[in-house]
Structures are given as C-alpha cells and as structure tokens.
Amino acid sequence: MKLIIFDADGTLRFCTVEGQPCPNRSGEWELYPDVKEKLAEYDWVSPNSPEHGTGYGIASNQGGVGVGYFSEETAISLLKDTVREAFGFDPAEGTIEICPHVPYSGCGCRKPDPLMLHNLMNKYGVSPQEVLFVGDRDADEKAAENAGCNFMWAYKFFCREPD
C-alpha cells in the first residue's frame, strides 16, 4: 500500500473517561497497546516527499465539535498529539482530515461518506487501489468501500483482541 489512513478513536487511541466515547480535551486519551510498535515497522512519508515509503493520514469523525463539547481547533490539536505519540513525529500539513459536523447532518464529509479519504488520496496522488483504511466501526468499513479502497479492522492491523 502506498497510503495507510487511520481512524483515531477506537483505532489508535481510546478515551480514558468512563462513559465518554471520545476525548474532549488533553489527558482524556491513551494509545492502545502496541500501536507505536506496529507503526514503527513502516517508513512513513509525507505528501510530496521525494523519499520512498508509505504515506499516512488520519480521517476522523469529530461530532463533539458540532454539538459544542470542544472546538475544531481542540479536535485537531488532540489528533496532532495522537500522531506525535503514535508515529513519533509531527504530522505534515494536510494529513489530518476531520468531519466536525453532528451526526445525521447530511454533510458530505462524515464517514461513511468518502470525502475525507478522497482528500487524503488526492494529497498523496494515489489511486484507491493503493490505499488501506484502518478503522473500528461499520462506518469506517463503509467509507472505505465508498472510496473504493481497501479496509482492515483495527484489531487485525494491530494484532489485538477484537472489542
């Protein structure tokens, strides 16, 4: 695969606040065990990099923005922190895509719609057949299908027990 796109919540990280599905602020999340180790197996490259390797991206529904739990800036900051911890480097410009809208708003970017995946594919200039999307929900699997790319369940990619 030339590009691997990851969902965030339930895939790379989990919320440490009981009863809360996603983190709303710093200190409310942790990486799943073995995420760093698995990601360290790859030679990651940014969009337009002259080096050979695998592109990376994050595509995450962030409905908490739309309902007012936190700002879009906070959502992006939390995802940048996740990339720093999981991958070991700062995310390149344009490698994080979010949908800040409330569920069922009819926007075109919320998974299972494929817009976030298409945006990342366009940034890297790759075709859907060269892309793997790793996620934990049916909406992730459907987004990959709608984008025409490959899909893998997070528990399989990271070799952990299914939830």
Residue pairs with C-beta under 8 A, 6 or more apart in sequence:
1 54
1 130
1 131
1 132
1 150
2 54
2 55
2 124
2 126
2 130
2 131
3 54
3 55
3 56
3 57
3 120
3 121
3 124
3 126
3 130
3 131
3 132
4 42
4 54
4 55
4 56
4 57
4 131
4 132
4 133
4 134
5 56
5 57
5 58
5 59
5 117
5 120
5 131
5 132
5 133
5 134
5 149
6 12
6 56
6 57
6 58
6 59
6 133
6 134
6 135
6 154
7 58
7 59
7 60
7 111
7 133
7 134
7 135
7 136
7 137
7 140
7 154
8 58
8 60
8 79
8 82
9 15
9 21
9 22
9 23
9 29
9 60
9 136
10 135
10 136
10 137
10 154
10 163
11 32
11 134
11 135
11 136
11 140
11 154
12 31
12 32
12 35
12 58
12 82
12 86
12 154
13 23
13 29
13 30
13 31
13 32
13 35
13 82
13 86
14 29
14 30
14 32
15 21
15 22
15 23
15 28
15 29
16 23
16 27
16 28
16 29
16 30
17 23
17 24
17 28
20 28
22 62
22 64
23 29
23 78
24 64
24 69
24 70
24 74
25 70
25 74
25 78
26 77
26 78
26 81
29 78
29 82
31 82
31 85
31 86
32 154
32 158
32 160
33 160
34 158
34 159
34 160
35 86
35 158
36 85
36 86
36 88
38 157
38 158
38 159
39 86
39 87
39 88
40 88
42 53
42 54
42 56
43 51
43 52
43 53
43 54
44 53
44 54
44 55
44 56
44 87
44 89
45 51
45 52
45 53
45 54
45 55
45 56
46 55
46 92
46 95
47 55
47 92
47 94
47 95
47 123
47 124
47 125
55 120
55 124
55 126
56 83
56 87
56 95
57 95
57 96
57 97
57 120
57 123
57 124
58 79
58 82
58 83
58 91
58 95
58 96
58 97
59 97
59 98
59 111
59 116
59 117
59 120
59 133
59 143
60 75
60 79
60 96
60 97
60 98
60 99
60 116
61 98
61 99
61 103
61 110
61 111
61 139
62 72
62 75
62 98
62 99
62 100
63 99
63 100
63 101
63 102
63 103
63 110
64 70
64 75
65 71
65 72
65 74
65 75
65 98
65 100
65 101
66 100
66 101
66 102
66 103
66 105
67 102
72 98
72 100
75 98
75 100
76 96
76 98
79 91
79 96
79 98
80 90
80 91
80 96
83 89
83 90
83 91
83 95
83 96
84 90
84 91
94 123
95 120
95 123
97 109
97 116
97 117
97 119
97 120
98 116
99 107
99 109
99 110
99 111
99 116
101 107
101 109
101 110
103 110
107 113
108 115
109 115
109 116
111 135
111 137
111 139
111 140
111 142
111 143
112 138
112 139
112 140
112 142
112 143
112 145
112 146
113 143
113 146
114 143
114 144
114 146
114 147
114 148
116 143
117 131
117 133
117 143
117 144
117 147
117 149
118 147
120 131
121 127
121 128
121 131
121 147
121 149
128 147
128 148
128 149
129 148
129 149
129 150
131 147
131 149
131 150
132 149
132 150
132 151
132 152
133 140
133 143
133 144
133 147
133 149
133 150
133 151
133 152
134 140
134 151
134 152
134 153
134 154
134 157
135 141
135 143
135 144
135 151
135 153
135 154
136 153
136 154
136 155
136 163
140 151
141 151
141 153
144 150
144 151
145 151
153 162
154 160
155 161
155 162
155 163
